[in-house]
């Protein structure tokens, strides 16, 4: 009789541990922070060229207070928490401040930590607005500084102390 009770306790404990692990994965997925690069540069996606837009506003998840302004050639980073978001892009005429086009785009980020999207491709309803992330090595090379440091080997023996 006591072995039957111990088996039930073991099964209940294993089920609780499995539920706890599942809850941890769900909370990680929901609370994961993503770096999303929004790019307003002329780009070619799948053989079609999308021209940069002179001026636009981007609102993420309906938060009008944190609207982002983009001019031609701009790129900005937005940090978002959660797996899905909505971008509302308003193309604006610079001279009249009149909205000429408004587009809503749904982002589904999943568990990817960094993504880059082309705003002109989104505005023109491209089937794929995702761009490859900029290479970190290209940034170092374009900075103009010497990325390599010269190392001179020491001829002295290291000093050991007691």
MOLIN-V331065 format. One record per residue. N is the residue number from 0. RES is the residue in one small letter. OMEGA is omega in whole degrees, -180 to 180 (none if undefined). NEAR is the number of other ideal C-beta (glycine too) atoms within 10 Angstrom. D_FIRST is the distance of its C-alpha to the first C-alpha in Angstrom with 1 decimal. Layout:
BEGIN
n = {N N}
res = {RES RES}
omega = {OMEGA OMEGA}
near = {NEAR NEAR}
d_first = {D_FIRST D_FIRST}
END
This chain:
BEGIN
n = {0 1 2 3 4 5 6 7 8 9 10 11 12 13 14 15 16 17 18 19 20 21 22 23 24 25 26 27 28 29 30 31 32 33 34 35 36 37 38 39 40 41 42 43 44 45 46 47 48 49 50 51 52 53 54 55 56 57 58 59 60 61 62 63 64 65 66 67 68 69 70 71 72 73 74 75 76 77 78 79 80 81 82 83 84 85 86 87 88 89 90 91 92 93 94 95 96 97 98 99 100 101 102 103 104 105 106 107 108 109 110 111 112 113 114 115 116 117 118 119 120 121 122 123 124 125 126 127 128 129 130 131 132 133 134 135 136 137 138 139 140 141 142 143 144 145 146 147 148 149 150 151 152 153 154 155 156 157 158 159 160 161}
res = {x x x x x x x x x x x x x x x x x x x x x x x x x x x x x x x x x x x x x x x x x x x x x x x x x x x x x x x x x x x x x x x x x x x x x x x x x x x x x x x x x x x x x x x x x x x x x x x x x x x x x x x x x x x x x x x x x x x x x x x x x x x x x x x x x x x x x x x x x x x x x x x x x x x x x x x x x x x x x x x x x x}
omega = {180 178 177 179 179 177 179 178 179 179 180 180 178 178 178 177 179 177 178 178 178 177 178 179 179 179 176 -178 -178 -174 -178 178 -179 172 -180 176 177 -170 177 178 176 -175 174 180 178 175 179 -179 178 -177 177 -176 -175 -177 178 173 177 178 -179 177 175 -180 -176 -179 -178 179 -180 176 178 171 -180 178 -179 171 -179 179 176 177 -176 176 178 -173 -177 -177 179 174 173 -176 178 176 -172 173 -176 -175 -174 -177 -179 178 -178 -179 177 -179 172 -177 180 176 173 -171 180 -178 179 -175 -178 179 174 -179 177 179 177 178 178 -178 -179 176 176 179 179 -179 -178 179 175 179 177 -178 -180 180 179 179 179 -178 -177 -178 178 180 178 -176 -179 177 -180 179 179 -179 180 179 -179 177 179 -179 179 178 -179 none}
near = {5 6 7 8 9 10 10 10 10 10 10 10 10 10 10 10 10 10 10 9 10 10 10 10 10 10 10 10 12 10 10 16 10 19 15 19 16 21 21 23 16 14 18 10 17 8 5 11 11 19 12 18 22 15 18 25 16 21 18 17 14 9 9 8 5 10 12 16 11 23 12 14 11 17 13 14 10 18 8 17 11 14 16 11 18 12 21 17 22 16 19 19 12 9 8 8 8 9 12 12 13 14 16 11 17 8 22 8 19 11 10 12 9 11 18 17 18 24 28 24 23 20 21 17 9 16 8 10 22 14 16 7 11 12 9 7 9 9 10 13 10 8 9 7 8 8 10 7 5 5 6 5 4 7 5 5 6 5 5 5 3 2}
d_first = {0.0 3.8 5.5 5.2 6.6 8.9 10.2 11.1 12.8 14.5 15.8 17.0 18.7 20.4 21.6 23.1 24.8 26.2 27.5 29.0 30.8 32.1 33.4 35.2 36.9 38.0 39.4 41.2 42.7 43.8 45.2 46.8 50.5 53.1 56.7 58.9 62.5 64.9 68.1 71.4 73.4 75.1 72.6 72.5 69.3 69.1 72.9 73.8 75.3 74.3 76.8 75.8 76.2 78.7 76.7 73.3 70.6 66.9 64.3 60.6 58.0 60.7 61.3 65.1 65.4 64.4 66.6 67.9 71.5 72.4 75.9 77.0 75.4 72.7 69.1 66.5 62.8 60.4 56.9 54.4 50.7 48.6 48.6 51.4 54.7 58.0 61.5 64.5 67.7 71.0 74.1 77.0 80.7 81.9 85.2 84.3 80.7 79.8 76.5 77.5 74.0 70.4 67.4 63.7 61.4 57.6 56.1 52.7 51.9 48.2 47.2 50.7 52.0 55.8 58.0 61.7 63.2 66.9 68.0 71.1 69.0 66.7 69.8 71.2 68.0 67.4 64.5 63.2 64.1 61.9 63.9 63.0 62.4 65.4 65.3 65.0 67.5 70.1 69.9 70.6 73.5 75.1 74.9 78.1 76.8 76.2 72.5 72.7 73.1 74.9 73.2 75.4 73.8 74.3 76.2 75.1 72.2 69.4 69.5 66.5 66.0 64.1}
END
